[in-house]
Structures are given as C-alpha cells and as structure tokens.
Amino acid sequence: MSSNSPPRTRREVLLHGRRVRISDLIDADLLEPGAVLFYRQYHGANPHEATVTEKGRLRLPDGREFSSPSGAAVAVAEVTAVAGWEVWRVGPDGPTLGQLRLQLVRRVAAEMRANGPEPKTESMGRRLALLDEIRQAAEANDPRSMTVRQLLGLWGVEDRDGDSGNQIITDLANYGLTTVPDFNAVDLDQAVRVIRFGMTSKARADQPADAIEEEATGVDEETNTTIGLTLGNLVPKQPSLVWVAPTATFDEAITAMELDDYSQLPVLANPHKLHGVVSWKTITKARAQNPDASFSDAIDTDVHVFDYDRRLVDALNVLLEYEFIFVRSHERKIVGIITAADVVKTYHETATPFILIGEIDRELRQLIREAFEEARIRDVCVRAGLTFDAIDKMSISHYNAMLGNDDCWTELGWRLERKRLVRRLDEIREVRNRVMHFNKDAVRAGDVDMLQNFLKTIRRYNQP
C-alpha cells in the first residue's frame, strides 16, 4: 500500500452508503494516474480511450473529463446509458474497472473480518459475504432470485425508505449488481433476480454491449434510483391477470367479470399483446346499438399501457380521464390493471395513519400542557438533549422525553408500565416518519390498530 493510502476508517465509508470512486482505486494502488482505459463498444469496433487523471477523473481524447465511468462511456458511445464500470478496461485486455472495484470491496471485507467480532462489523461482514456469493452466482449465469421482502431482510430492514433504499442500491452497485425488475418499483412480494450490471438473460452475442446494458439496467449505474410510488407498487396483488382472448364470447367475459367482481377485462392475443378491453359499459353499448352484436363489437381498443416503473403521478391524469390503465412488466408482459379506485385505496391507507398520528400528537400535547409548566417541560427536554422552542412545536421525541422522565411520570400517576408505553411511542415515531416521508411501504399490517389502541389508552388515562 502507498504511504498516502486512506486510513481504514475511510475504507469503511465505502460500506456505509457511498459508491466506490475511481479515486478510491488509486488510493488503494489498484489503478495508477495516467493509465489508459479502453472501451470496445462492440466486437470488431475500434476501442474508445480515456486517461485516468491525478484527481480520479477520466479524460477523453477531446479533453472532456468525467468523474464517473458511465458518464464517460455515454459520451463516447453516444447512447443513453452504459454500465461504465463494466466496459472500461485497463489496457486493451486488462481488468475492467468493475473487477478492480470488486477487489477493493473484497479487501475491505477481509479487513473487517480480521478486525474482530464487533456486533455491527460482524453483521456487515455476513452481508458482504452473501453479496459476494450472489455476485459469483451472477457471474455463473445463475442469478439469485428472491422476493423484495427477502432482499430487504439482508439489510435488516422491512421497508424501502430513502436511507435503506439508497444503502441497498449502493451496496449492490459496489459489487456490480442490480435487480431485475427494479426492487424499488414493484410490490414487496414480487420476485426479483440479482444480476450483474450489463448482463441479462435476454442478451445475445450479436448485440452491442451498450444495447445489452441499457436493456438490463435502464439507468446510469452510478445514480441511486430510489424512486417514489410507481405503478408496479400499486398493481393489485393477485395470482395472475384474468383476461380473455379476442375470440372469446360474451358469456366467457361476463362469467369472468361476475366471478371476480371486475368491471373490465383485458383482451389479450398473447401475454405481450394487448388487443383492447371489454367492460360492462362496452358490452351494454354494443348490444344497445345492435342486439346481434358480436363479441368483437364490445372490444374497446382505446387503451393506455404504462411500464411498471412509471411514477404514479405521471399517470394520474390518464387515470382520471379513462378510470383505468394497464401495467406492463419488465418482461413487457401485461400484468395488471390499475383503477382510480386502487389509487383512492392507496392514499386512504396512508391517510388513515396520518390522521391518527395527528390526533395522538394533539392528545399528548394537551396532556403535557395541562400537567406541567412550560419551564419544566423545557428543562426536561433540554436535559434529554433536545432543542425546545415552544409547546406547540413539540415532537414525538419531546413527548418521549417527558413520559420517560421518572419525576414527570410519577406526577402523572398513571397505573401503566412506563417503559412499555414509551417503547410503543417510539414505534409510533417510526410509523410517523414512514408516513410523513411518503414511503412506498409506509403502512404495515397492524399499524392502524396499534395507533388506534394507543390513542384510546391515552384518552382513557387523560381524563380530568
């Protein structure tokens, strides 16, 4: 290692949410300034070149410099997305930047294991070892498949908020991995495959490298892709899409809609080709116009299809006008219908705990306002390490400090176990954070009941 190598504490930063950079490879003596990198866009083509600068940037022959390999690759290839770490090589036949990055994270993981069995280090070490196994499986063209819920479990989290989502994306990227479909854009129980950037089961030998990468990732490898609520998050949880063929009969369509209480059905020539939609409205209209109408007369071909990773807000206007839209998976299959009612249900699920948390907040604020002087409240909160502006600006952390204080609890005189109640209030704070930040997994089973029961308890013991 060189004398100016970063201390180990800086290395650990790579494993706590930060992407590996070219400068990290230089610091670790895995790459030298002045090295010439080559990117062959497709077999038989003359390679593009870039030079590594002292500051860890890539300089193109025309003088342009880029901090990211993907940015440099996009510029020279003139495409929309390239997994730059996987295509730039050191020399014509040397290792890719991605291979050097993998050497670095493996080296850091080994250092962590050698550092001793600290709980946090040990847990992270296990995760890194598993990521290494997943990487090897992807290299062997046998990618691991798991549900999004199982994937999150590897990081010890249950939902995809901004912090955990970015951490997962970053850790995967440092091992040159991504998920198909995007784990952020589908339901928690949807299965995803963990593959290498630039690789996909659909790849063909005659495809240029950048075409394969764009198909596999769809995004810049070096850009965190935590996104808001998508259509894939809203697709109703059902075993499979119910549909009829263009050659179906009225009886077939009506029976299918009756049995599952559907208002409309997709008409598919095959799982990838949407022919149109049939609904109670189109059937009634066709038969009203012609008592001898055929089934094809009831098929409405004016349909709207969106990809699973499209943001909900981008489709709301179409939903409002047409009342439903179809969703297409990453495999280009029609996988679901989203109706205006589904959107209302989703926002209702978020709004209910939001309203309950507001009521809990008002109840606790009133309780503390009536039980203690403001100077006392300020003193307890400041001693708990919190800033205090006014009673009306108190948060759940302030309520926790007050109820968790021995003297304050004694003065309340509640015949309840303080530690358990304070612990429940802390759980409510976590729910509040998920809801307030519009986390796509904001509401979990049992959250509403927990909030309602807590509110009832506080109101019962807060009687004058």
C-alpha positions as CSV (number, residue, x, y, z in Angstrom):
1,M,0.0,0.0,0.0
2,S,1.2,3.6,-0.7
3,S,2.1,5.9,2.1
4,N,-0.8,8.2,1.3
5,S,-3.4,5.3,1.5
6,P,-6.6,6.3,3.3
7,P,-7.0,5.0,6.8
8,R,-9.2,2.1,7.4
9,T,-12.0,4.3,8.7
10,R,-12.3,5.9,5.3
11,R,-12.4,2.4,3.7
12,E,-15.4,1.6,5.9
13,V,-17.2,4.6,4.5
14,L,-17.4,2.6,1.2
15,L,-19.6,0.1,3.0
16,H,-21.9,2.6,4.6
17,G,-23.8,4.1,1.7
18,R,-21.1,5.6,-0.6
19,R,-20.2,4.3,-4.0
20,V,-16.7,3.3,-4.8
21,R,-14.9,6.0,-6.8
22,I,-12.0,5.9,-9.2
23,S,-10.0,7.9,-6.6
24,D,-10.6,5.0,-4.2
25,L,-8.9,2.6,-6.7
26,I,-6.0,5.0,-7.0
27,D,-5.6,5.3,-3.2
28,A,-5.7,1.5,-2.9
29,D,-2.9,1.1,-5.5
30,L,-5.3,-0.7,-7.8
31,L,-5.1,1.9,-10.5
32,E,-2.5,4.5,-11.5
33,P,-2.9,8.0,-12.7
34,G,-2.0,8.2,-16.3
35,A,-3.4,4.7,-17.0
36,V,-5.1,4.4,-20.4
37,L,-8.6,2.8,-20.4
38,F,-10.2,1.1,-23.4
39,Y,-13.9,0.6,-24.1
40,R,-14.8,-1.5,-27.1
41,Q,-18.4,-0.8,-27.9
42,Y,-19.0,-3.9,-29.9
43,H,-16.9,-6.8,-31.4
44,G,-14.6,-5.6,-34.2
45,A,-15.0,-1.9,-33.4
46,N,-12.1,0.4,-32.7
47,P,-12.0,0.9,-28.9
48,H,-12.7,4.3,-27.3
49,E,-9.9,5.6,-25.0
50,A,-9.8,7.5,-21.8
51,T,-6.9,8.5,-19.5
52,V,-7.1,8.4,-15.7
53,T,-6.2,11.8,-14.1
54,E,-4.5,12.5,-10.8
55,K,-7.9,13.5,-9.4
56,G,-9.5,10.2,-10.3
57,R,-11.4,11.5,-13.4
58,L,-11.5,10.1,-16.9
59,R,-10.1,12.4,-19.6
60,L,-11.3,11.8,-23.2
61,P,-9.1,12.5,-26.2
62,D,-11.1,15.7,-26.9
63,G,-10.2,17.0,-23.4
64,R,-13.6,16.4,-21.7
65,E,-13.3,15.0,-18.2
66,F,-15.8,12.9,-16.3
67,S,-15.9,11.8,-12.6
68,S,-17.9,8.7,-13.5
69,P,-17.0,5.8,-15.8
70,S,-20.7,5.7,-17.0
71,G,-20.7,9.4,-17.9
72,A,-17.5,9.0,-20.0
73,A,-18.9,5.9,-21.7
74,V,-22.2,7.5,-22.6
75,A,-20.3,10.5,-24.0
76,V,-18.0,8.4,-26.3
77,A,-20.7,5.9,-27.3
78,E,-23.4,8.5,-27.8
79,V,-26.1,6.3,-26.1
80,T,-28.4,7.0,-23.2
81,A,-27.0,4.5,-20.6
82,V,-23.9,2.4,-20.2
83,A,-22.6,0.4,-17.2
84,G,-19.3,2.2,-17.3
85,W,-17.6,0.2,-14.6
86,E,-18.2,-3.0,-16.7
87,V,-16.9,-1.7,-20.0
88,W,-13.8,0.4,-19.3
89,R,-10.6,-1.8,-19.2
90,V,-7.1,-1.0,-18.0
91,G,-5.3,-1.6,-21.3
92,P,-6.7,-3.4,-24.3
93,D,-7.0,-6.7,-22.4
94,G,-6.7,-5.8,-18.8
95,P,-9.3,-6.0,-15.9
96,T,-12.4,-3.8,-16.0
97,L,-12.9,-1.0,-13.5
98,G,-15.6,-3.2,-12.1
99,Q,-13.2,-6.0,-11.4
100,L,-10.8,-3.6,-9.7
101,R,-13.7,-2.3,-7.6
102,L,-14.6,-5.8,-6.6
103,Q,-11.0,-6.4,-5.5
104,L,-11.3,-3.3,-3.3
105,V,-14.6,-4.2,-1.6
106,R,-13.4,-7.8,-1.0
107,R,-10.2,-6.4,0.5
108,V,-12.2,-4.1,2.8
109,A,-14.5,-7.0,3.8
110,A,-11.4,-9.1,4.7
111,E,-10.1,-6.3,6.8
112,M,-13.4,-6.1,8.7
113,R,-13.4,-9.8,9.4
114,A,-9.8,-9.5,10.7
115,N,-10.7,-6.6,13.0
116,G,-12.6,-8.7,15.4
117,P,-16.2,-9.8,16.3
118,E,-17.8,-6.4,16.8
119,P,-21.6,-6.8,16.5
120,K,-22.0,-4.1,13.8
121,T,-18.9,-5.3,11.9
122,E,-19.9,-8.9,12.2
123,S,-23.4,-8.3,10.8
124,M,-22.0,-6.2,7.9
125,G,-19.4,-8.9,7.3
126,R,-22.1,-11.5,6.9
127,R,-24.0,-9.3,4.4
128,L,-20.8,-8.6,2.4
129,A,-20.0,-12.3,2.3
130,L,-23.5,-13.0,1.0
131,L,-23.2,-10.3,-1.6
132,D,-20.0,-11.9,-2.8
133,E,-21.8,-15.2,-3.1
134,I,-24.6,-13.5,-5.1
135,R,-22.0,-11.9,-7.3
136,Q,-20.4,-15.3,-8.0
137,A,-23.8,-16.8,-8.8
138,A,-24.5,-13.9,-11.3
139,E,-21.1,-14.5,-12.9
140,A,-22.0,-18.1,-13.4
141,N,-25.2,-17.1,-15.2
142,D,-27.3,-18.5,-12.3
143,P,-28.6,-15.3,-10.7
144,R,-30.2,-15.5,-7.3
145,S,-34.0,-14.9,-7.2
146,M,-35.8,-13.7,-4.1
147,T,-38.8,-11.5,-3.1
148,V,-38.2,-7.8,-2.4
149,R,-39.1,-8.5,1.2
150,Q,-36.3,-11.2,1.4
151,L,-33.9,-8.8,-0.3
152,L,-34.6,-6.1,2.3
153,G,-34.1,-8.6,5.0
154,L,-30.5,-9.0,4.1
155,W,-30.0,-5.4,5.3
156,G,-32.2,-5.9,8.4
157,V,-35.0,-3.6,7.2
158,E,-38.7,-4.0,6.4
159,D,-39.4,-1.1,4.0
160,R,-37.8,1.0,1.3
161,D,-37.4,4.4,2.8
162,G,-34.8,6.8,1.3
163,D,-32.0,5.7,3.6
164,S,-32.4,2.0,3.3
165,G,-33.2,2.1,-0.4
166,N,-30.1,4.1,-1.2
167,Q,-27.9,1.8,1.0
168,I,-29.1,-1.3,-0.8
169,I,-28.6,0.2,-4.2
170,T,-25.1,1.4,-3.3
171,D,-24.1,-1.9,-1.7
172,L,-25.3,-3.8,-4.8
173,A,-23.6,-1.4,-7.1
174,N,-20.3,-1.8,-5.3
175,Y,-20.5,-5.5,-6.2
176,G,-21.5,-4.6,-9.7
177,L,-25.1,-5.9,-9.1
178,T,-28.6,-4.7,-9.8
179,T,-32.1,-6.2,-9.6
180,V,-34.5,-7.1,-12.4
181,P,-37.1,-5.8,-12.1
182,D,-36.1,-2.8,-10.1
183,F,-36.8,-3.7,-6.5
184,N,-38.0,-0.2,-5.7
185,A,-40.7,-0.2,-8.4
186,V,-42.6,-3.4,-7.5
187,D,-44.6,-4.9,-4.7
188,L,-42.8,-6.3,-1.6
189,D,-43.8,-9.9,-2.5
190,Q,-42.7,-9.6,-6.2
191,A,-39.7,-11.8,-7.0
192,V,-36.6,-10.1,-8.4
193,R,-33.4,-11.5,-9.8
194,V,-30.0,-10.1,-8.8
195,I,-27.8,-9.8,-11.9
196,R,-24.6,-8.1,-12.9
197,F,-24.8,-4.7,-14.5
198,G,-24.8,-5.0,-18.2
199,M,-26.0,-8.6,-18.1
200,T,-29.4,-10.1,-18.8
201,S,-30.9,-13.4,-19.8
202,K,-32.1,-11.7,-23.0
203,A,-28.6,-10.7,-24.1
204,R,-27.5,-12.1,-27.4
205,A,-24.0,-12.4,-28.7
206,D,-24.7,-10.2,-31.7
207,Q,-25.9,-7.3,-29.6
208,P,-23.6,-4.4,-29.0
209,A,-22.5,-4.0,-25.3
210,D,-24.3,-0.7,-24.8
211,A,-27.6,-2.1,-26.1
212,I,-27.4,-5.0,-23.6
213,E,-26.6,-2.7,-20.7
214,E,-29.4,-0.3,-21.5
215,E,-31.9,-3.2,-21.7
216,A,-30.6,-4.7,-18.4
217,T,-30.4,-1.5,-16.3
218,G,-32.3,1.3,-18.0
219,V,-30.4,3.7,-15.7
220,D,-26.9,5.0,-15.1
221,E,-25.2,2.5,-12.8
222,E,-23.8,5.3,-10.7
223,T,-27.0,7.1,-10.0
224,N,-29.1,6.0,-7.0
225,T,-32.5,5.1,-8.2
226,T,-34.7,5.2,-5.2
227,I,-38.0,6.5,-6.6
228,G,-41.4,7.5,-5.4
229,L,-44.6,5.5,-5.7
230,T,-44.7,3.6,-9.0
231,L,-47.4,1.7,-10.9
232,G,-45.6,-1.5,-10.1
233,N,-46.1,-0.7,-6.4
234,L,-49.9,-0.5,-7.0
235,V,-50.6,-3.4,-9.2
236,P,-53.3,-5.4,-7.3
237,K,-51.9,-8.4,-5.5
238,Q,-53.5,-11.3,-7.4
239,P,-52.1,-14.7,-8.5
240,S,-52.3,-13.9,-12.2
241,L,-54.0,-11.5,-14.5
242,V,-57.6,-12.5,-15.6
243,W,-58.1,-11.9,-19.3
244,V,-60.0,-13.2,-22.3
245,A,-58.9,-13.8,-25.9
246,P,-60.2,-11.7,-28.9
247,T,-62.1,-14.9,-29.9
248,A,-63.9,-15.1,-26.6
249,T,-67.7,-14.9,-26.3
250,F,-69.9,-12.6,-24.3
251,D,-70.7,-15.5,-21.9
252,E,-67.0,-16.0,-21.2
253,A,-66.3,-12.4,-20.5
254,I,-69.4,-11.9,-18.4
255,T,-68.7,-15.0,-16.3
256,A,-65.1,-13.9,-15.6
257,M,-66.2,-10.5,-14.5
258,E,-69.1,-11.9,-12.4
259,L,-66.9,-14.4,-10.6
260,D,-64.2,-11.9,-9.6
261,D,-66.4,-8.8,-9.4
262,Y,-64.4,-7.0,-12.1
263,S,-65.7,-4.0,-14.1
264,Q,-63.5,-4.7,-17.1
265,L,-61.1,-7.3,-18.5
266,P,-58.1,-7.0,-20.8
267,V,-58.4,-8.7,-24.2
268,L,-55.1,-10.3,-25.0
269,A,-53.9,-12.0,-28.1
270,N,-51.0,-13.2,-26.0
271,P,-49.4,-12.1,-22.7
272,H,-47.4,-9.4,-24.5
273,K,-50.0,-8.1,-26.9
274,L,-53.0,-6.1,-25.6
275,H,-55.9,-6.2,-28.1
276,G,-58.2,-3.9,-26.1
277,V,-60.6,-4.0,-23.2
278,V,-64.1,-5.3,-22.6
279,S,-66.3,-3.9,-19.8
280,W,-69.9,-3.8,-18.6
281,K,-70.1,-0.4,-20.3
282,T,-68.8,-1.6,-23.7
283,I,-71.0,-4.8,-23.6
284,T,-74.1,-2.7,-22.8
285,K,-73.3,-0.2,-25.5
286,A,-72.6,-2.8,-28.2
287,R,-75.8,-4.7,-27.5
288,A,-77.8,-1.5,-27.3
289,Q,-76.6,-0.5,-30.8
290,N,-77.1,-4.0,-32.3
291,P,-78.9,-6.8,-30.5
292,D,-77.0,-9.2,-32.7
293,A,-73.6,-7.7,-31.9
294,S,-70.6,-10.0,-31.9
295,F,-68.0,-10.0,-29.0
296,S,-65.5,-8.1,-31.1
297,D,-68.0,-5.2,-31.3
298,A,-67.7,-4.8,-27.5
299,I,-63.9,-4.6,-27.5
300,D,-62.6,-1.0,-26.9
301,T,-59.1,-0.6,-28.5
302,D,-58.5,2.8,-27.0
303,V,-56.4,1.6,-24.1
304,H,-53.4,3.0,-22.2
305,V,-50.4,0.9,-21.2
306,F,-47.7,2.1,-18.8
307,D,-44.4,0.4,-17.8
308,Y,-44.3,-0.9,-14.2
309,D,-41.6,1.6,-13.1
310,R,-43.6,4.7,-14.3
311,R,-44.3,7.1,-11.4
312,L,-48.0,7.1,-10.3
313,V,-48.1,10.9,-10.5
314,D,-47.2,10.7,-14.3
315,A,-50.3,8.5,-14.9
316,L,-52.9,10.3,-12.7
317,N,-54.3,12.4,-15.5
318,V,-54.9,9.4,-17.7
319,L,-56.5,7.5,-14.8
320,L,-58.8,10.4,-14.0
321,E,-60.0,10.5,-17.6
322,Y,-60.2,6.8,-18.5
323,E,-60.7,5.4,-15.0
324,F,-58.2,2.6,-15.5
325,I,-54.8,1.8,-17.1
326,F,-52.8,-1.3,-17.9
327,V,-49.4,-2.0,-16.5
328,R,-46.6,-3.8,-18.3
329,S,-43.8,-5.7,-16.5
330,H,-40.1,-5.5,-17.2
331,E,-40.6,-8.6,-19.4
332,R,-43.0,-6.5,-21.5
333,K,-46.0,-8.6,-20.3
334,I,-49.4,-7.1,-19.4
335,V,-49.5,-7.9,-15.7
336,G,-52.3,-5.8,-14.2
337,I,-55.0,-3.2,-14.3
338,I,-54.9,-0.1,-12.0
339,T,-58.2,1.7,-11.5
340,A,-59.0,5.0,-10.0
341,A,-60.4,3.1,-7.0
342,D,-57.0,1.4,-6.5
343,V,-55.4,4.9,-6.2
344,V,-58.0,6.1,-3.8
345,K,-57.4,3.0,-1.6
346,T,-53.7,3.5,-1.6
347,Y,-54.0,7.1,-0.5
348,H,-56.6,6.1,2.1
349,E,-54.2,3.6,3.6
350,T,-51.6,6.3,4.0
351,A,-54.1,9.0,5.1
352,T,-55.6,6.9,7.9
353,P,-52.4,6.5,10.0
354,F,-51.5,10.1,9.1
355,I,-54.8,11.3,10.7
356,L,-54.4,9.1,13.7
357,I,-50.9,10.3,14.3
358,G,-52.2,13.8,14.2
359,E,-54.7,13.0,16.9
360,I,-52.1,11.3,19.1
361,D,-49.9,14.4,18.7
362,R,-52.7,16.7,19.8
363,E,-53.7,14.5,22.7
364,L,-50.2,14.2,24.1
365,R,-49.5,18.0,23.6
366,Q,-52.7,18.8,25.5
367,L,-51.8,16.3,28.3
368,I,-48.3,17.8,28.8
369,R,-49.5,21.4,28.5
370,E,-52.0,20.8,31.3
371,A,-49.8,18.7,33.5
372,F,-46.6,20.7,33.5
373,E,-45.3,24.3,33.4
374,E,-43.5,25.3,30.2
375,A,-40.3,26.0,32.1
376,R,-40.4,22.4,33.5
377,I,-41.0,21.0,30.0
378,R,-38.1,23.0,28.6
379,D,-35.8,21.8,31.3
380,V,-36.6,18.1,30.9
381,C,-36.3,18.3,27.1
382,V,-33.0,20.1,27.1
383,R,-31.6,17.7,29.6
384,A,-32.6,14.9,27.2
385,G,-30.5,16.5,24.5
386,L,-33.4,18.1,22.6
387,T,-33.9,21.7,21.5
388,F,-37.1,23.3,22.7
389,D,-38.9,26.3,21.1
390,A,-42.5,26.1,22.3
391,I,-45.1,23.6,23.4
392,D,-46.9,23.9,20.1
393,K,-43.7,22.8,18.3
394,M,-43.1,19.6,20.4
395,S,-42.5,16.4,18.5
396,I,-42.8,12.7,19.5
397,S,-39.2,12.8,20.7
398,H,-40.2,15.6,23.2
399,Y,-43.2,13.5,24.4
400,N,-40.9,10.5,24.8
401,A,-38.6,12.6,26.9
402,M,-41.4,13.8,29.2
403,L,-43.0,10.4,29.7
404,G,-39.7,8.8,30.0
405,N,-38.7,11.1,32.9
406,D,-39.0,9.4,36.3
407,D,-40.3,12.5,38.1
408,C,-42.8,13.5,35.4
409,W,-44.1,10.0,35.2
410,T,-44.6,9.9,39.0
411,E,-46.5,13.2,38.8
412,L,-48.9,11.8,36.2
413,G,-49.8,8.9,38.4
414,W,-50.8,6.6,35.6
415,R,-51.1,2.9,36.6
416,L,-49.3,1.8,33.5
417,E,-45.8,0.3,32.8
418,R,-43.8,3.4,31.7
419,K,-41.1,1.6,29.7
420,R,-43.6,-0.3,27.6
421,L,-45.6,2.8,26.9
422,V,-42.5,4.8,26.0
423,R,-41.3,1.9,23.7
424,R,-44.7,2.0,22.0
425,L,-44.5,5.7,21.5
426,D,-41.1,5.2,19.8
427,E,-42.7,2.7,17.5
428,I,-45.3,5.3,16.6
429,R,-42.5,7.7,15.8
430,E,-41.1,5.3,13.3
431,V,-44.6,4.9,11.7
432,R,-44.8,8.7,11.6
433,N,-41.5,9.0,9.8
434,R,-42.5,6.5,7.2
435,V,-45.9,8.2,6.6
436,M,-44.6,11.7,6.6
437,H,-41.9,10.9,4.0
438,F,-44.5,9.2,1.8
439,N,-42.5,5.9,1.9
440,K,-44.0,3.5,-0.6
441,D,-44.1,0.8,2.2
442,A,-45.4,3.3,4.8
443,V,-48.3,1.2,6.2
444,R,-47.7,-2.2,7.6
445,A,-50.2,-4.8,8.8
446,G,-51.3,-3.8,12.3
447,D,-50.1,-0.2,12.1
448,V,-53.6,1.3,12.1
449,D,-54.7,-1.0,15.0
450,M,-51.6,0.0,17.0
451,L,-52.3,3.7,16.5
452,Q,-56.0,3.4,17.4
453,N,-55.2,1.4,20.6
454,F,-52.6,3.8,21.7
455,L,-54.9,6.8,21.1
456,K,-57.7,5.0,23.1
457,T,-55.3,4.3,26.0
458,I,-54.0,7.9,26.2
459,R,-57.5,9.3,26.1
460,R,-58.7,6.9,28.8
461,Y,-55.9,7.9,31.2
462,N,-56.0,11.5,30.3
463,Q,-59.5,12.1,31.7
464,P,-59.7,15.1,34.0
